[in-house]
């Protein structure tokens, strides 16, 4: 796979993100208004009518561009609604960025929103999309629970050690989230509490699973050469990659549930676009799709942050902690934010925005250069994957 990319051709000049959580008193309209208003307010002098076009990502909280244009009272501008599983918010961002890079528009906005808590759409029991009857009807925790024993068996990791690895991932992400005022869960959780939590599926306990929440986020995007007209600290897009696989894993006897091939291919393309040769040393921080703790473990190897079979050692050694060599999910990840599907990808980019501008508060990393965000959607062996790389300097 090869793509030309849009390295340093497009920049983010403003962002907004609501707190994520159980917003029983906030509608989809409210969340959209809050995120967009904060985004526009972060760019002095910009008004809503200065924005040429909008992209809205939502999986189930709207069915057309009217979902955004109605509450925002957008005056006869193009509003495109997109959906791509758990990468929906990132897909909104990707399409908006390409529109600017193509020259079609000067200033656009990518928005993501999801209202799940009072919809019944997400969780253990969700409606199954129409299919030919060959797709698995396992819950998401059940499908992703297969990663842990498969990884342990392949690399000879003792079951108790594997539990310790999963516990550390959850502990790390909750520790980071406790420092984030926008997170759904803002409490540190003791490792003993995590490891002894009630089981949900296979070896996965409650604290190995991300939560369900509501939220929205937005990004204002312009051409790189125009960025300093809007802000003195823009964020430049280095790479955008998206991959959909053939979904053969669940039917392939050779698939061993220790990798997401879609993620590997997606990351390879993103690194090629950005000119990254060694992601372990060149990427300063990453927001990854920690829907379940073993997912994050596998991603560390698929993204090239750890060698095959060595990710568990890096986890236990603290390499991905906030003060480690490559902090992963410095904002708390899906574990602390929950996963409002249309908003999560842009929430990850919001953390990159804060970190690269030195505005992340007590989570602030020392002089980050490149940040990566990653989403996957679907199931092991049958998923979509998105990756972005962004930086504060234009090469």
C-alpha positions as CSV (number, residue, x, y, z in Angstrom):
1,X,0.0,0.0,0.0
2,X,1.3,3.5,-0.9
3,X,-0.3,6.9,-0.7
4,X,1.1,10.3,-1.5
5,X,-0.1,11.9,1.7
6,X,-0.5,15.6,2.5
7,X,2.5,16.1,4.7
8,X,2.7,19.7,6.0
9,X,0.0,20.9,3.5
10,X,-2.7,21.3,6.1
11,X,-2.8,22.6,9.7
12,X,-5.1,22.6,12.7
13,X,-5.6,26.1,14.0
14,X,-8.4,25.6,16.5
15,X,-10.0,22.8,18.6
16,X,-12.8,22.2,21.1
17,X,-13.8,19.2,23.2
18,X,-16.6,18.7,25.7
19,X,-16.1,16.8,28.9
20,X,-17.0,13.2,28.2
21,X,-19.4,11.4,30.6
22,X,-23.0,10.6,31.3
23,X,-24.7,13.8,30.0
24,X,-28.3,12.9,30.8
25,X,-29.1,16.7,30.8
26,X,-27.4,17.4,27.5
27,X,-28.7,16.6,24.0
28,X,-26.8,15.8,20.9
29,X,-27.5,19.4,19.9
30,X,-26.1,20.7,23.1
31,X,-22.9,18.7,22.8
32,X,-22.4,19.9,19.2
33,X,-22.9,23.5,20.1
34,X,-20.5,23.3,23.0
35,X,-17.7,21.7,21.0
36,X,-18.1,23.9,17.9
37,X,-18.4,27.1,20.1
38,X,-15.2,26.2,21.9
39,X,-13.4,25.4,18.7
40,X,-14.4,28.7,17.0
41,X,-13.6,30.6,20.3
42,X,-10.1,29.2,20.3
43,X,-9.3,31.2,17.1
44,X,-9.7,35.0,17.6
45,X,-11.5,36.7,14.8
46,X,-13.0,33.6,13.3
47,X,-16.8,33.5,13.0
48,X,-19.0,30.5,12.0
49,X,-19.7,32.1,8.6
50,X,-16.0,32.1,7.8
51,X,-16.0,28.3,7.7
52,X,-16.5,27.0,4.1
53,X,-17.6,23.4,4.8
54,X,-18.2,21.0,7.6
55,X,-17.7,17.2,8.1
56,X,-19.6,15.5,10.9
57,X,-18.8,12.1,12.2
58,X,-21.4,10.1,14.1
59,X,-22.4,6.5,14.1
60,X,-25.9,6.6,15.6
61,X,-26.6,10.2,16.8
62,X,-27.7,11.6,13.5
63,X,-28.4,10.6,9.9
64,X,-27.4,13.5,7.7
65,X,-25.7,16.9,7.7
66,X,-28.8,18.4,9.2
67,X,-27.6,16.9,12.5
68,X,-25.1,19.7,12.6
69,X,-26.6,22.4,10.5
70,X,-29.8,22.6,12.4
71,X,-28.5,23.3,15.9
72,X,-25.6,25.4,14.7
73,X,-27.9,27.3,12.2
74,X,-25.3,26.9,9.5
75,X,-26.3,29.0,6.5
76,X,-26.4,26.9,3.4
77,X,-22.9,25.4,3.5
78,X,-21.9,21.8,2.7
79,X,-22.2,19.5,5.7
80,X,-21.1,15.9,5.1
81,X,-22.0,13.2,7.6
82,X,-19.6,10.3,7.7
83,X,-19.4,7.0,9.6
84,X,-16.7,4.3,9.8
85,X,-17.1,2.3,12.9
86,X,-15.0,3.4,15.8
87,X,-12.8,5.5,13.5
88,X,-15.8,7.7,12.7
89,X,-14.4,10.9,14.3
90,X,-11.1,10.4,12.7
91,X,-12.8,9.8,9.3
92,X,-14.5,13.2,9.7
93,X,-11.1,14.8,10.3
94,X,-9.4,12.9,7.4
95,X,-12.0,13.9,4.8
96,X,-12.0,17.6,6.0
97,X,-8.2,17.7,5.8
98,X,-8.2,16.2,2.3
99,X,-10.8,18.8,1.2
100,X,-8.4,21.6,2.2
101,X,-5.4,20.0,0.7
102,X,-7.2,19.6,-2.6
103,X,-7.8,23.3,-2.8
104,X,-11.6,22.9,-2.8
105,X,-11.9,24.9,0.4
106,X,-9.8,27.4,2.5
107,X,-11.2,26.8,6.0
108,X,-13.2,23.8,7.1
109,X,-14.3,22.1,10.3
110,X,-14.3,18.5,11.4
111,X,-16.8,17.5,14.1
112,X,-17.5,14.3,15.9
113,X,-20.3,13.5,18.4
114,X,-22.0,10.6,20.0
115,X,-24.8,10.4,22.6
116,X,-24.8,6.8,23.9
117,X,-25.8,6.7,27.5
118,X,-29.6,7.2,26.9
119,X,-29.7,5.4,23.5
120,X,-29.2,1.8,24.4
121,X,-27.0,1.5,21.3
122,X,-23.6,0.6,22.8
123,X,-22.5,-1.9,25.5
124,X,-22.8,-5.6,25.9
125,X,-26.1,-6.0,23.9
126,X,-26.4,-4.0,20.7
127,X,-28.4,-4.6,17.5
128,X,-26.6,-6.8,15.0
129,X,-26.4,-5.3,11.5
130,X,-28.0,-7.3,8.7
131,X,-25.5,-9.9,7.3
132,X,-25.4,-13.2,5.6
133,X,-25.4,-15.2,8.8
134,X,-21.7,-16.0,8.9
135,X,-20.6,-13.2,11.2
136,X,-19.9,-13.8,14.8
137,X,-22.6,-12.7,17.4
138,X,-20.1,-12.5,20.2
139,X,-20.0,-9.3,22.3
140,X,-17.1,-6.9,21.9
141,X,-15.6,-7.9,25.2
142,X,-15.8,-11.6,24.2
143,X,-14.2,-11.0,20.8
144,X,-11.3,-8.9,22.2
145,X,-10.8,-11.2,25.2
146,X,-9.3,-13.8,22.8
147,X,-6.3,-11.5,22.4
148,X,-4.9,-12.1,25.9
149,X,-4.6,-15.9,26.1
150,X,-3.5,-16.0,22.4
151,X,-0.7,-13.5,23.1
152,X,0.3,-15.3,26.3
153,X,0.5,-18.7,24.6
154,X,2.4,-17.5,21.6
155,X,5.1,-15.6,23.6
156,X,5.2,-17.8,26.6
157,X,3.8,-15.3,29.1
158,X,2.5,-16.8,32.3
159,X,-1.2,-16.2,33.0
160,X,-0.5,-14.3,36.2
161,X,2.1,-12.1,34.5
162,X,-0.4,-11.5,31.7
163,X,-2.9,-10.3,34.2
164,X,-0.3,-8.0,35.7
165,X,0.3,-6.5,32.2
166,X,-3.4,-5.9,31.6
167,X,-3.7,-4.4,35.1
168,X,-0.8,-2.0,34.5
169,X,-2.4,-0.7,31.3
170,X,-5.6,0.0,33.0
171,X,-3.8,1.5,36.0
172,X,-1.7,3.7,33.8
173,X,-4.6,5.1,31.8
174,X,-6.7,5.8,34.9
175,X,-3.7,7.5,36.5
176,X,-3.5,9.8,33.5
177,X,-7.2,10.4,33.3
178,X,-7.2,11.5,36.9
179,X,-5.2,14.5,35.8
180,X,-7.7,15.4,33.0
181,X,-10.7,17.6,33.8
182,X,-12.5,16.4,30.6
183,X,-12.3,12.7,31.4
184,X,-15.4,10.7,32.4
185,X,-13.5,8.8,35.2
186,X,-11.2,11.1,37.1
187,X,-10.0,8.8,39.9
188,X,-6.8,6.8,40.3
189,X,-7.6,3.1,40.6
190,X,-5.4,0.7,42.7
191,X,-3.9,-2.2,40.9
192,X,-5.5,-4.6,43.4
193,X,-8.9,-3.2,42.6
194,X,-8.3,-3.6,38.9
195,X,-7.0,-7.1,39.1
196,X,-9.8,-8.3,41.4
197,X,-12.7,-6.7,39.5
198,X,-15.6,-8.9,38.4
199,X,-15.0,-10.7,35.1
200,X,-16.9,-9.7,32.0
201,X,-15.6,-12.1,29.3
202,X,-12.7,-14.5,29.5
203,X,-9.9,-12.9,31.5
204,X,-11.3,-9.4,31.0
205,X,-12.5,-7.8,34.2
206,X,-14.6,-4.6,34.4
207,X,-11.5,-2.4,34.5
208,X,-10.1,-4.0,31.4
209,X,-13.0,-2.6,29.4
210,X,-13.6,1.0,28.3
211,X,-16.8,2.6,29.3
212,X,-19.8,4.1,27.5
213,X,-20.1,7.9,27.4
214,X,-21.4,11.0,25.6
215,X,-19.2,13.7,24.1
216,X,-18.2,15.8,21.1
217,X,-15.1,17.4,19.7
218,X,-14.2,19.7,16.8
219,X,-11.2,20.9,14.8
220,X,-10.7,23.9,12.5
221,X,-8.5,23.1,9.5
222,X,-6.8,25.4,7.0
223,X,-3.9,25.3,4.5
224,X,-0.5,25.2,6.1
225,X,0.6,28.4,4.5
226,X,-2.4,30.3,5.9
227,X,-2.1,28.8,9.4
228,X,-0.3,31.8,11.1
229,X,-3.1,34.1,10.0
230,X,-5.2,32.2,12.6
231,X,-2.8,31.3,15.4
232,X,0.9,31.5,16.3
233,X,0.9,27.9,17.4
234,X,-0.7,25.7,14.6
235,X,-0.4,21.9,14.5
236,X,0.7,20.5,11.2
237,X,-0.6,17.2,9.7
238,X,2.2,14.9,8.8
239,X,0.2,11.8,7.9
240,X,-3.3,10.5,7.6
241,X,-3.9,6.8,6.8
242,X,-6.9,4.6,6.8
243,X,-7.2,0.9,6.0
244,X,-10.2,-1.5,5.7
245,X,-9.2,-5.1,5.7
246,X,-10.8,-8.1,3.9
247,X,-12.3,-9.3,7.2
248,X,-10.9,-12.8,6.7
249,X,-9.4,-13.3,10.2
250,X,-12.4,-15.0,11.9
251,X,-12.6,-17.5,9.0
252,X,-8.8,-18.0,8.6
253,X,-7.4,-20.9,10.7
254,X,-3.9,-19.2,10.5
255,X,-5.1,-16.1,12.2
256,X,-3.8,-16.3,15.8
257,X,-5.3,-13.2,17.5
258,X,-2.0,-11.6,18.4
259,X,-2.0,-8.8,15.7
260,X,-4.3,-6.6,13.7
261,X,-3.0,-6.7,10.2
262,X,-5.1,-3.6,9.3
263,X,-3.2,-1.7,12.0
264,X,0.2,-2.8,10.8
265,X,-0.6,-1.8,7.2
266,X,-2.1,1.5,8.3
267,X,0.8,2.4,10.5
268,X,3.3,1.5,7.8
269,X,1.6,3.9,5.4
270,X,1.4,6.7,8.0
271,X,5.1,6.4,8.8
272,X,6.0,6.5,5.1
273,X,4.0,9.6,4.7
274,X,5.6,11.3,7.7
275,X,9.1,10.1,7.0
276,X,9.3,8.2,10.3
277,X,11.9,5.4,10.3
278,X,11.9,4.4,13.9
279,X,8.5,5.0,15.6
280,X,9.8,3.9,19.0
281,X,12.2,6.8,19.1
282,X,10.7,9.4,16.8
283,X,7.1,9.4,18.0
284,X,6.9,11.5,21.2
285,X,3.5,10.3,22.4
286,X,0.5,8.4,21.1
287,X,-3.2,8.2,21.7
288,X,-4.3,4.6,20.8
289,X,-7.6,2.7,20.8
290,X,-7.5,1.1,24.2
291,X,-11.1,-0.4,24.0
292,X,-9.8,-3.3,26.1
293,X,-6.4,-3.6,27.9
294,X,-5.1,-6.5,25.7
295,X,-5.9,-4.4,22.6
296,X,-3.5,-1.7,23.8
297,X,-0.8,-4.4,24.4
298,X,-1.1,-5.8,20.9
299,X,-1.2,-2.2,19.4
300,X,2.2,-1.5,21.0
301,X,3.7,-4.1,18.7
302,X,1.5,-3.5,15.6
303,X,2.4,0.2,15.7
304,X,6.1,-0.6,16.0
305,X,6.6,0.8,19.5
306,X,7.8,-2.6,20.7
307,X,9.4,-5.7,19.1
308,X,7.1,-8.7,18.6
309,X,6.7,-10.6,21.9
310,X,8.3,-7.8,23.9
311,X,5.4,-5.4,24.4
312,X,4.5,-6.9,27.7
313,X,7.9,-6.2,29.0
314,X,7.8,-2.6,27.9
315,X,4.4,-2.2,29.6
316,X,5.6,-3.6,32.9
317,X,8.8,-1.6,32.6
318,X,6.9,1.7,32.4
319,X,8.0,2.6,28.9
320,X,4.5,3.7,28.0
321,X,3.8,5.5,31.3
322,X,3.4,9.3,31.4
323,X,7.1,9.6,32.5
324,X,8.3,6.8,30.2
325,X,10.1,6.7,27.0
326,X,6.9,6.9,24.8
327,X,3.8,7.9,26.8
328,X,0.7,6.2,25.5
329,X,-2.8,7.7,26.2
330,X,-1.5,10.6,28.2
331,X,-5.0,12.0,28.4
332,X,-6.4,8.8,29.9
333,X,-7.5,7.0,26.8
334,X,-10.8,5.3,26.2
335,X,-10.4,3.8,29.7
336,X,-10.8,7.2,31.3
337,X,-13.0,8.9,28.7
338,X,-15.3,6.1,27.6
339,X,-16.0,5.8,23.9
340,X,-18.6,8.0,22.3
341,X,-17.9,6.6,18.9
342,X,-18.1,9.6,16.7
343,X,-16.1,11.8,19.0
344,X,-13.2,9.6,20.2
345,X,-10.9,10.2,17.2
346,X,-11.1,13.9,17.5
347,X,-10.7,13.7,21.3
348,X,-7.4,12.0,20.7
349,X,-6.3,14.8,18.4
350,X,-7.4,17.3,21.0
351,X,-4.8,15.8,23.4
352,X,-2.2,16.2,20.6
353,X,-3.3,19.8,20.2
354,X,-2.8,20.5,23.9
355,X,0.5,18.7,24.3
356,X,2.1,20.2,21.2
357,X,1.1,23.7,22.3
358,X,2.2,23.2,25.9
359,X,-1.3,23.4,27.3
360,X,-1.8,20.0,28.8
361,X,-1.4,21.1,32.4
362,X,-0.1,18.5,34.9
363,X,-0.1,15.9,32.0
364,X,2.3,18.1,29.9
365,X,5.2,16.2,28.4
366,X,8.6,17.7,27.9
367,X,9.1,19.1,24.4
368,X,7.0,16.7,22.4
369,X,7.8,16.8,18.7
370,X,5.5,14.3,16.9
371,X,2.2,12.9,18.2
372,X,0.3,9.9,16.8
373,X,-3.4,9.0,17.1
374,X,-4.9,5.6,16.3
375,X,-8.4,4.2,16.0
376,X,-9.6,0.7,15.1
377,X,-13.2,-0.4,14.6
378,X,-14.7,-3.8,14.2
379,X,-13.2,-7.0,15.7
380,X,-9.9,-8.8,15.7
381,X,-9.2,-10.0,12.2
382,X,-12.0,-7.9,10.7
383,X,-11.6,-4.3,11.3
384,X,-10.8,-0.8,10.0
385,X,-7.8,1.2,11.2
386,X,-6.9,4.9,11.2
387,X,-3.6,6.6,12.1
388,X,-2.6,10.2,12.1
389,X,0.8,11.9,12.8
390,X,0.9,15.6,13.7
391,X,3.6,18.0,14.8
392,X,4.2,21.5,15.9
393,X,6.8,22.3,13.3
394,X,6.5,22.5,9.5
395,X,9.4,20.7,7.9
